[in-house]
Amino acid sequence: MKHAAMVGAVLAFATWSFAQANNKPAGQNQPSPQTPASGATAPAAAPPQGKRPPQAKTQPEYEAYKTAVALTDAAAAEKASDDFAAKFPDSELRVMLYKSTMRIYQRAGNSDKIVEMGRKGLAIDADDPELLVTVASELAEKTRDTDLDKDQRLDEAMKMSRKALETVDTDISIPAGTPQDQVDTYKGQLRSFAYSIIGTLEFKKDNFTAAETDLRKSIDAFPSQPDPVVVLRLAISLDRQGKYPEALKEANHAVEITQDSTSAGKLARQERDRLNQLVGGNATAPKPATPAPDQPKN
């Protein structure tokens, strides 16, 4: 799965969770506590997982949120989110609207707007791991060598990714009753995504030892669905360190999970063929002059 698809998989849980959350005004339709029968012991409360899902404070706020979140046009959704934030400056639902708008821009592939909406959400909740990894990913993948603020953008992406790893257990909103396997999957994807960004940033700095460590962590965090780009970058990181047999193993894995018609698939096959020649001839030979393939693009 490429990074964009991986984001979509992560956000699918968030969308489901928000749909299940009780976003009605606080105090409305809240269940009353049950009194256990005589002699019965009340069941122990489940330990809290993350933050309480956001709630509206008033009915007008709730109705305005429902109208805004239903929009599917990116520009209209952005305007509605800004209007809502201006009208309800203390609303807990503001960040949800900016997340929703961010996802619409993700589907459209508008990187600048993804970052802009993500930053607006982070201005409200600076610890939200979903927003952190989404903005960090765009900064890491879309920053060009010619950008005057290149170092600043990449440094920010690294800090955001590391912060997401710190807040993934404490700062996601999980409605009561959410199946534990879905919670674990969501957290695993977020961790995998954060480590992949960190590994990619180390890769771009030619720090291949550190890149190897974090790219492996990315794969281990969500082993059931490894990102082909991450696997390929791991193979190239090992190649650049002269670890040819290990690199070949990962290159073969990348080939297995990619189509040869894709950019990642073509590079994976190029890397595999190169390593087959090296390992078949002399696995301990010094690195040849012919370079490994360039890093894959998302």
C-alpha positions in Angstrom: 0.0 0.0 0.0 1.4 3.4 -0.9 1.4 6.2 1.7 -1.7 7.8 0.3 -3.6 4.6 0.6 -2.2 4.0 4.0 -3.5 7.3 5.2 -6.9 6.4 3.8 -6.9 3.2 5.7 -6.0 5.0 8.9 -8.6 7.6 8.4 -11.3 5.0 7.7 -11.3 4.1 11.4 -11.5 7.8 12.4 -14.5 8.3 10.1 -16.2 5.2 11.6 -15.4 6.3 15.1 -16.8 9.8 14.5 -20.0 8.4 13.0 -20.4 6.2 16.1 -19.7 9.0 18.6 -22.6 10.9 20.3 -22.0 14.4 19.0 -25.4 15.6 20.3 -25.3 18.5 22.7 -23.8 17.5 26.0 -26.4 16.3 28.4 -28.9 15.3 25.8 -30.0 11.7 25.6 -27.3 10.6 28.0 -28.0 7.2 29.7 -28.6 7.3 33.4 -26.5 5.1 35.6 -27.9 1.6 36.3 -28.3 0.5 39.9 -27.2 -3.1 40.3 -29.6 -5.5 41.8 -29.4 -6.3 45.5 -26.3 -8.3 46.2 -25.0 -7.9 42.6 -21.6 -6.3 41.9 -21.5 -3.6 39.3 -19.1 -4.5 36.5 -15.7 -2.7 36.6 -15.5 0.2 34.3 -13.3 -0.3 31.3 -10.1 1.7 31.4 -10.2 4.9 29.4 -8.7 4.8 26.0 -7.6 8.2 24.8 -9.8 11.2 25.0 -13.5 11.6 25.3 -15.1 12.0 21.8 -16.0 15.7 21.1 -19.5 16.9 21.8 -21.6 19.9 20.9 -22.6 22.2 23.7 -25.8 23.4 22.2 -28.4 22.3 19.6 -27.6 25.1 17.1 -23.9 24.1 17.3 -24.8 20.5 16.6 -27.0 21.3 13.7 -24.4 23.6 12.2 -21.8 20.8 12.5 -24.1 18.3 10.8 -24.6 20.6 7.9 -20.9 21.4 7.5 -19.6 17.8 7.8 -22.1 16.6 5.1 -20.4 18.7 2.4 -18.3 16.9 -0.1 -17.0 19.8 -2.2 -13.5 20.7 -0.8 -13.9 24.5 -1.2 -17.3 24.5 0.3 -16.3 22.3 3.2 -13.3 24.5 3.9 -15.5 27.6 4.0 -18.1 25.9 6.2 -15.3 24.8 8.6 -13.9 28.3 8.9 -17.4 29.7 9.3 -18.2 27.2 12.0 -15.0 27.9 13.8 -15.7 31.6 13.8 -19.3 31.2 15.0 -18.5 28.6 17.6 -14.9 29.5 18.7 -15.0 27.2 21.7 -16.6 24.2 20.0 -15.0 20.8 20.5 -16.2 19.9 17.0 -14.0 22.4 15.1 -11.1 19.9 14.8 -13.5 17.3 13.4 -14.6 19.6 10.6 -11.0 20.4 9.7 -10.1 16.7 9.7 -13.1 16.0 7.4 -12.1 18.8 5.0 -8.5 17.6 5.1 -9.7 14.1 4.0 -11.6 15.7 1.1 -8.4 17.4 -0.1 -6.5 14.1 0.4 -8.9 12.4 -2.0 -8.2 15.3 -4.5 -4.5 15.1 -4.0 -4.1 18.7 -3.0 -1.0 18.6 -0.8 -0.9 22.3 0.1 -4.5 22.2 1.3 -4.0 19.0 3.2 -1.2 20.7 5.2 -3.3 23.9 5.6 -6.3 22.1 7.0 -4.1 19.9 9.1 -2.4 22.9 10.6 -5.8 24.5 11.4 -6.7 21.3 13.2 -3.4 21.2 15.1 -3.9 24.8 16.2 -6.9 23.5 18.1 -5.5 20.2 19.2 -1.7 20.1 18.9 -1.4 16.5 20.2 -3.8 14.8 17.7 -1.7 11.9 16.2 -3.8 11.6 13.1 -3.3 15.3 12.2 0.4 15.1 13.1 1.3 12.1 10.9 -0.8 13.5 8.0 0.9 16.9 7.9 4.3 15.3 8.6 3.8 12.9 5.6 3.0 15.8 3.3 6.0 17.7 4.5 8.3 14.7 4.2 7.2 13.6 0.8 6.5 16.8 -1.0 9.4 19.0 0.1 11.8 19.6 -2.7 15.6 20.0 -2.6 15.2 23.5 -4.1 12.7 24.7 -1.4 14.3 27.5 0.6 12.6 26.2 3.7 13.6 22.6 3.0 15.4 22.0 6.3 12.7 23.7 8.4 10.0 21.6 6.8 11.8 18.3 7.2 12.7 19.1 10.8 9.1 19.9 11.5 8.0 16.6 9.9 10.4 14.7 12.1 9.2 16.4 15.3 5.5 15.8 14.3 6.1 12.1 13.7 7.9 11.6 17.0 5.2 13.5 18.8 2.5 11.3 17.2 4.3 8.2 18.6 4.0 9.8 22.0 0.3 10.7 21.8 -1.1 7.7 19.9 -2.2 6.1 23.2 -3.5 9.2 24.8 -4.9 11.6 22.3 -7.2 9.8 19.9 -11.0 9.9 20.6 -12.4 6.5 20.9 -16.2 6.2 21.5 -17.3 3.7 24.1 -18.1 0.3 22.7 -15.5 0.5 19.9 -14.2 -3.0 19.2 -10.7 -3.5 20.7 -9.4 -5.0 17.5 -10.3 -1.9 15.5 -8.7 0.3 18.2 -5.5 -1.8 18.0 -5.5 -1.7 14.2 -5.9 2.1 14.1 -3.1 2.6 16.6 -0.9 0.1 14.7 -1.4 2.0 11.5 -0.7 5.3 13.0 2.6 4.0 14.6 3.6 2.4 11.3 2.9 5.6 9.4 4.9 7.7 11.9 7.9 5.4 11.8 7.8 5.3 8.0 8.0 9.1 7.9 10.9 9.1 10.3 12.7 6.4 8.3 12.0 8.2 5.0 13.6 11.4 6.5 16.7 9.5 7.6 16.8 7.9 4.2 16.8 11.2 2.5 19.7 12.3 4.7 21.6 9.2 3.6 21.5 8.0 7.2 20.8 4.5 6.1 21.5 2.8 9.5 18.9 4.9 11.2 16.6 4.5 8.2 16.8 0.8 8.5 15.9 0.8 12.1 12.8 3.0 11.7 11.6 1.4 8.5 11.7 -2.0 10.2 9.7 -0.5 13.1 7.2 0.7 10.6 6.7 -2.7 9.1 6.6 -4.4 12.6 4.0 -1.9 13.8 1.5 -3.2 11.2 2.9 -6.4 9.7 -0.4 -7.6 8.2 -0.3 -4.9 5.5 3.2 -3.6 4.9 3.6 -0.5 2.7 5.5 -1.6 -0.5 7.3 1.8 -0.6 8.6 1.2 3.0 9.7 -2.3 2.2 11.6 -1.0 -0.9 13.2 1.8 1.0 14.3 -0.7 3.6 15.9 -2.9 0.8 17.7 0.1 -0.6 18.9 1.2 2.9 20.4 -2.3 3.5 21.9 -2.2 0.0 23.6 1.1 0.7 25.1 -0.4 3.8 26.5 -3.4 1.9 24.1 -5.8 3.5 23.3 -7.4 0.2 21.6 -10.7 1.3 19.3 -8.9 3.7 18.6 -6.3 1.0 17.7 -9.0 -1.5 15.3 -10.6 0.9 13.5 -7.2 1.3 13.6 -6.5 -2.4 12.0 -9.8 -3.1 9.3 -8.9 -0.6 8.8 -5.6 -2.3 8.4 -7.4 -5.6 5.8 -9.8 -4.1 3.6 -7.0 -3.0 3.8 -4.6 -6.0 2.6 -4.7 -9.6 5.3 -4.4 -12.2 3.4 -1.6 -13.9 3.7 0.7 -10.9 6.6 3.0 -10.1 7.4 1.1 -6.9 7.0 -2.2 -8.7 9.5 -1.2 -11.4 12.1 0.0 -8.9 11.6 -3.1 -6.7 12.3 -5.3 -9.7 15.3 -3.2 -10.7 16.7 -3.5 -7.1 16.0 -7.2 -7.0 17.9 -7.8 -10.2 20.8 -5.7 -9.1 21.1 -7.6 -5.8 20.7 -11.0 -7.4 23.8 -10.2 -9.5 25.7 -9.0 -6.4 24.7 -11.9 -4.1 25.1 -14.5 -6.9 28.7 -13.2 -7.5 30.1 -12.3 -4.2 27.8 -11.3 -1.3 30.7 -9.7 0.6 32.0 -7.7 -2.3 32.4 -4.0 -1.8 29.7 -1.7 -3.1 30.0 -1.3 -6.8 30.1 1.9 -8.7 26.6 1.3 -10.1 24.2 3.0 -7.7 21.1 1.4 -6.2 17.8 2.7 -7.7 16.6 6.1 -6.6 14.2 6.2 -3.8 10.6 5.4 -4.8 8.1 8.2 -5.1 4.6 8.1 -3.6 
